[in-house]
Amino acid sequence: MRPIAKIFSTLFAAAAVPVVAQAATVGGYYYAVQYDYREFYAATDGKPFQVLLEGNPFPSMPATEVAAQLLPQMQANKPRARLTFTYDAPAGEQHPYYRLYLISNPANDLLADNVCATGRIRHREGTPGRFYVQAIYCRNELALSHTTAWTAAAGPADPAVGQLFKELFAVVFTDSPALYPKSSIKMTP
């Protein structure tokens, strides 16, 4: 390799290291057959969207302070819909009832459909300096999509948490045409 090319490749590699250190890891994902981004968009665009924050990912801080600092991080990295994240319950009974559970340090065997149906959550011990959440997007008692994500973070205002939300929401609320519901009507030639 020529010396100039070697210098440029070394500089490029050195510049990429901080980006890699800030990246979040998104785990496996699941989409119910009924998942449709267009439905999510129609239900949330220009409206409040309830987030149920379960557990405290930063136990050295009061849970109310953590929640207050996480909300602007979520809003700044929200999905494409012009929604407003809120912790407030919707006024009156909602049908369908859309919501997002964000569960800090969930139990390894926590089932998304059970969470949507019952609201019961179980946690495991967290790791200091690590922000780990499971996101479950629910419609009524059905988990439409869910995944997990984690990153190293010193607190809820850490930029790594914002980056995690950006990547997490892109997975939970994907607008991939591959996931559009298929028509059950069969055409005959």
Buried (B, 14 or more C-beta within 10 A) or exposed (E): EEEEEEEEEEEEEEEEEEEEEBBBEBEEBBBBEEBBBEBBBEBBEEBBBBBBBBBBBBEEBEBEEBBEBBBEBBBEBBBEBEBEBBEEEBEEEEEEBBBBBBBBBBEEEBBBBBBBBEEEBBBBEBEEEEBBBBBBBBBEEBBBBBBBBBBBBEBBEBEBBBBBBBBBBBBBBBBEEEBEEEEEEEEEE
